[in-house]
Amino acid sequence: MAGDPSSGYVAASNLQQDNNASLPIFDIEPVQLRFAVSSEFVAAQVANNVLVLALSTGRILRIDLDNAADIDDIDLPKKISETGVIRRLFLDPTASHLIIATALGENYYLHTQSRQPKPLSRLKGVLLESVAWNPSLPTASTREILVGASDGIIYETFIEPSSEFYKRDEKYTKPVYKSSDGAITGLWVDMVMDKPDYRRVMLVTNRRLLHFVGRLGRPGHEGSGAIFQKLFDSETPTMNEDPRPAGNAPSKLSVSPEAEEHAAWGETARKPYAWLSNQGIFYGLIERAQDSGLFFAESKLFGNAKIPPSQTPGGRNRPTQEPVQSIVLSQWHILCLVKGRVIAVNRLDESVVYNEAVLEPSQTALGLVSDPTKNTYWLFTTQEVFEIVVNDESRDVWKIMLKSQQFDAASQFAKTPAQKDAVASAAGDHLVSKKQYMEAAAVYGRSTKSFEQVALTFIDEGAPDALCRYLFTKLQTLKKTATMQRVMIASWLIELYMAKLNSLDDSITTKTEISAEQNSNSTSTAFKTSDQLSTARKEFQDFTSRHKTDLDRKTTYEIIGSHGREEELLYFATVVDDYNYVLSYWVQRERWSESLNALKRQTDPDIFYKYSSALMAHAAPEFVDILMRQANLDPEKLIPALLSYDKLVQVPLKENQAVRYLLFCISSLGSTQPAIHNTLISIYASSPSHDEGPLLAYLQQQAYANAGRDPSELPYDTDFALRLCIQNKRIRSCVHIYTAQNQPLQAVELALQVDEIDLAASIADRPHTYTSSSVASSPALRKRLWLAIAKRVIGAGGIKSAIEFLHRSNTSISSSATTEAASSQQLLRIEDLLPLLPDFVVIDDFKEEICDALQSYSRQIDALRQEMDDSAATSQHVKQQLRGLDKRYTIVEPGEKCYVCELPLLMRSFWCFPCQHGFHGDCLTKRVVEWGGLGRAKRIKDLQRELEGAIGAKGQRKEKLNRELERLVAGQCPLCSEMAVRRIDEPFMSASDNKNEWTV
């Protein structure tokens, strides 16, 4: 509740905001009304923070407690003498509907948006005692409501406010029930959970409390007829009767307001009620679902004798007990008004928590009122208004629940850690006394009871499963920062799991042996134990997976290992990603399949390096498969394992897994590490196979990849490769390496040393690959190579072999040269072989070759003589042309123009070219400077400056400068020479030209 102190109302709850537990649960404070009241209060109601006061003068004050300055002052339509004093006010929980009942049976309806009460003509003359509002709490209309009268009749009515003055607000009013016990002093209607067509009705008289549950009738449309008639006609009520009713005894029905705490306790489906009767207060819980008929089975009677007696001014108890005048239910207490005293009784244990005299003997109380929506409570007198302030009403509920051993409920209402701990400890002790150790373990785990005491209790009771559950619960409650405690508890749990698993294994073994010997029914028992073993193992695995950060690896390994649990040991190592331990375990036992399975889940490169030698030796294909799927490995660190494998196993190169992995690194990973290539060459070269094909294929592939680059950029060490190939007699590979290094002489010499004439000839056939600047030109080098080969051939086969080799060399050269140059590109001639022949050799064997050589020389001499004659004739022709240049001339027409400035050519000095293009001298110079390039332009400008500085001078220097300038400027026509060709990519139209001139 809230109120502005500057307005006309100040809420008592605003005067005291301290909700400290040291304050009493209930405190009654007078409400300060900041407006004058000229007459007494005769009735009052509060709902949804709206206070309605009825004055003895017939005025009604409606105050919005959220905005206390907003006060509606309302008068009844008739005078007080015509209606009588207002005797009852009925306000619905939303404060939307107000029914006003007077002493003379004049009843009125007032909507929250209206200030003009409307008479309820169909209820005229009816003395209203109670109203049951529609449980759906509508605001536009009341919908179907029940009204209890003083003559015992219950009416059903439907009130819908209308703006038309002469139109009745009641759609219908119909009596639906008649009680023979007199006035209906209390009415309450509620819906039945999950059954929208059902209603629950409670009504009280001075003698009875009746409870109906049944289905409603359904009229044609809403507001067209009564719906409760069917319920009252067809259902038999559950009844509680006062055996000694009194005609003037108070009778009132009160239902507790809604509370969130009920939901927490599970009371969503149960609602407290209380009936004030002549015997005392009859109270209990209403089942909001359709009950079994035992409605009053759990209800109790708080008799008048239990109410604390009032005291005399001297402090003695009065001999007579005053009756209870009024009651209201709070969430946990029954508030009673007894002769100016307010007494609060806890409805759980009937303890009196508040007993204070509030009113003076001269004050007249109207009664207690509750706001069912806002959970506030009020006491009204004829002159004053009091608010009953509630401070943490449920503070002691947990104690009451604990005393009654309702531990779950007590835990729900315990708010402080100390309270929750007390509940948990008591609940655990209770469960232990009942031998319910597993349940006790879960409860103890949430308490702060001595860890040692709880653990020893379970150990003494022989309940290891309960101890395990307690430790697990305790582990969950510990903070992450309590590292040592968490590690100790987790390690203890591992010990318990191992002991349980071993015990179950032993039990299975024993029962199996017994069943085998006796052929008894122990087999089924063994199966049950096997299921328990599987469950225990699953619990261990779940625990280690969830709490692996709480376990010390070394300690856990020692605990599990001491029990000999191999499967659990490996599972823990896998969970904590300790694949090093798993691999070490399997490798030591030479279980290679398991080792590889563990390695597949590993990503740490160091693990691969560490166990590569063992795995390559015993499971090379599978291990290489795994290596090829790893992208973060350094192949160089695997070389020792690959070499060790190559020495250990003797398999063909196609099956060699080291070669397979190295080729993968080179071809797929693009490795250029020399160590990788050198290792592959080493394995190829040292292979026992005599086939050099794989090694040559590799060397040729690398040579092709390195084509056009320096041999030093090859990815392998050529000296190392040569040394290995020579050591292992891989001649063709050596020759290839020499060739790749541009060392053809060494390659041919090595081939000739092993009599590989064809190999040496194939090298000599490729002269275009030898371009080293440190040796002679390519033809000379090729001739040298062929001579070296020829010497070996002549030495081995004689003159006939030499002649055949001569034909072979010339044929090779002729096939690689053009027809025109074939004859001139013969590297070896007969005269080149003559020095290589023995001194005493018969010329008849190569007479034809000598004749062919002499004829070739003769033809060459004739060709040279013809070339000399042609040169002499050409020289004579050039001399004649030079002599004719002195007499050459060009005719210039009078109208010819300069091809640069387009002015007449004869205006000033000019140049005229044989192509008939003419230019002024200065125009030609300008154009040559623009088009001739930076070097020529710079030289022309330099010459012009030198000539300007030499004006008036004579001599050879000036003539020399003029000749050079003329040569640069007039050496060629700028429109016909290379200058024009170089400008072919320039556009026809420049930036300075007029674009319109080019328009077609």
C-alpha positions, 0 to 999 in steps of 0.5 A: 500500500502506498499513500502521499503524506500530503494527501488525505490519507497516510497508510500505517504500513508507510509509517513502519518499513522495518521488516526485521525479524525482531519486530512482532509479526502483527502490529496494529497502527491507527490510520490517520484520516486527514479529512473531517468526519462529521458522523460515525462509520456504520460499515466498511470494506477494503479490496484492491487497495480501495477503501469504502466507508459508509457513514450513518448519514447515508454518505459513502466515501470511496478512497483509492489508497494508491492515490489517497487524495482521490476521494469519491463522496457519494450519497444514496438516491433517497434520504436516510429516513426512507432507506434506513441506515446502511448496514452492510457493504459488499465489495468484490476483490477487484473493487469494481462492484459495490452492493450497499444494503440498508436497514429497511431493505433498500439495496443499491449497486455502485460501479467503480466508474460511477458516482451514482448508486442504482437501486436493485429493484428486484432485491427490494425488501431483502435484507442482505447478509452475504455475497459470493462474487463470481470467481472469474472476477469480471469488471464490466459486470458482476456476471453470476453472483450469489446473494444470501438473505436474512430469511435463509434464501440464496438469490442468484443475480446478474448485475450489468451497469447501464447508462440508461436511467430507467433500465434495471441493472439486474438482468435477472434475480432468482432464488436458488436455495432456501435454508431452514436455519435462518440467515445466510451469514456467509457465502463463497464460490470458487471454480473446480480446477481443470473443470470449468463447468463445475463450481464449489459453494460454501455457505454458513448459517448460525447453525451449519456450514454446508459445502456443495460441489457440482456442475452448473446449468447452462442457459441459452446465453449469458445472463439469460437465466440462473446457472446455480439452480442445477447445482443446488438441486442435484447435489447433496452438501457436505455439512458440519453442524454446531450442536449448540447454536445460539440465535444471537451468536456471531457467524461468519465465513472467512477465506484466506487470500491468495499467497505465493507461499502456498504455491511453494508449499504445494497449497495451490490446490488447497485454500484455508477457510474458517467459520466463526460459530457459537462453539468457536472457530472451525477451520481447515483447507478447501480442496480446490480440485474435485474432492472425494467427499471427505471435505471436513476430515482434516478440519479442526475446531479452535474452541472458545476455551482456547482463546486467551481470557481478557484481564482486569485492570489488576492483571487477573483473568476475567471469570467470563469469556467474551465471544469472538466478534469477528474473524479474518484469515491471513495467510497463516493466522486467524485474526480474531476480534474479542471485546476490543482485543485483537488475537492472532492464532497460528492455524498450523499449531494453534499458538497465539502469536499476538494478543493486544487490547486495541480498543477502549471500552467506550469504542464500538467495533464494526469488525475485521476486514481483509483485502483479498487482493493486496493481502492487507488487514483492517479493523474498523470502529465507528470513529477510527480505522486501524491497519493490522501491519504484517511483518514476515508472517511466515517467519516461524512456519518452518519451525512448526513444520519441523516439529511436525516432521514435515521436513520438505515443507520446513525446508521450503519456508526456511529462509536463512542458511541457519534455518535451512541447516537446522531443517536438513540436520533434523531431517537427516537424523530422522531418516537415519533413525528410520534406517533410510540411509540414502534419503538421509545422505541427500539431506545431510549433504545440504546441511553443515552437520559435522562431516566427520560425524555424518561419515562415521555414522554411515560407516558404522551403519554399514551403508557405503552407498549412502556414504557415497551419496552423501559425499557426492551431495557434499561435493556439489555444495562445495564452492569451486574455490575449496580446491583441497576439500573437493579433491579429497572428497572426489578421491574418497568417492573414487575409492568407494566406487572401486571397492563397490566394483570389486565387491560386485565382481567377487559376488558375481564370481562366487555366485557363478561358481555356486550355480555351476556346482549345485545347478541351482537358481543362483544364475538369476541372482548372478544376472542381477548382480551383473546389472548392478555392476553395469549400473555402478560402472556407469555411475563411476563413468558419469562421476569422473566425466563430470568431476574430472577437474576435482580429481588429482591425476596421480592420486586417482591413478594410484587408487584405481591401480591399487584395486586392479581395475584396468578398464576404469583406469583407462577410462579415467585417463581417456576422460582427462585427455591423458592419452600419453598414459593410455598409449604408454599403457597399451604400448607396454603391453604390445596391444597395438590395435588399442594403441592406435585407437587411443592415438586416433583421439590424440592431437598433441604432436609430441605424443606421435613423436614419442611413440612413432618408433614402436608403432612404425615397427609393429603397425606401420600401415595403420600408423601411417594412415593416422599420420596422414590425417594429422595436419599439425605434425613436423615430418622431420621429427618422424625421420628417426622412426622412418629410418628405423623402420626401413632398417628393421623391415625388408619389404619392396619399395611399393610396400615400404610405409616410410616411402609412402609417408615421405611421398605424401609429405612431398606430393600432398603437403608440398614439403620442401624440407631438405631432410625429408627429400634426403631421407627419401633418397637415402631409402631409395638408394639403399634399397636392396632392389637393383631397380633404379626406377623409383629413384630416377622417377623421383629425381626427374620429377624434382628436376622438372619442378625446378626447371628454369631455376638454379640447380642450387634450389633443388629441395635435396642436397645434391652432394649427399645424393651423389655420395649415396648413389655412388656408394650404392652404385646407382649409376643412372641416378648419379648421371641424372644428378650431374646432369641436373647440376649442369655438369655433363662432363662428369656425367659422361665420364661416370657413364663411360667408367661403367661402359654405359655408352648409350647413357653417355650418348643420351647426355651428349644428345642434349646440348641445350641444357648445358649453358654454364658460362664457365665452360666453352660454348655449347657446340664446343662442349658437345664436341668435347663430349662426343670426342670423349665417347668416341675415344672410349668407343675406338679403344674398345671396338676399333676403326669400324666402331669409330666409323659407326659412332661417327655416323651416329653422332652426325645422325643425332645432330642432323635430326636436331638441326634444320636441313640448311644448317645440318651440314654445317653443324656436324660436330665430329668429322673424320679428321677429329677421329684421326688423332684417336686412331692407332698409329698403324691403321689401314686407311682402306677401312675409312677411305670413303669417309676421307673422300667425303670429308675432302669433297665437303671441304671443296664444296665449302671453298667454292661457297666461300669464293662465291660469297667473296664475289657477291660481296665485291659486286655489292661494294661496287654498287654502293660506291656508284650510289654514293657518287650519285647523291651529290647530284640528287635534287627535289622540286618544291612547288610555290604553294607547298606548305610546312607539314607542321605549321601549314605555312608556305614552305618558302617563307624561311629556311626549310628541309625537304626529304625524299618522301616529299615531306617538307618542314621549316627548320625550326618546325622540324627541330620542334617536332623531333624534340617532341617525338624523338625521345628524351635522349635525342631531345636533350642532346638537340637542346645541348647542341643548340646552347653550345651553338648559341655560345659559339656565335661569331666563332669559326673553325672545325668545332662549330662545323662539327656541332652543326653536322651533329645537329643536322644529323639528329634533326634531319637524319630521317623524316618524322612522318615516315621513319621509326618516330611515326611508328613508335607513336602508333598507339597515340590517339588521332585527337589530342586534348587541345583539338576541337572535338567538333571538327571530328563530328561526322 
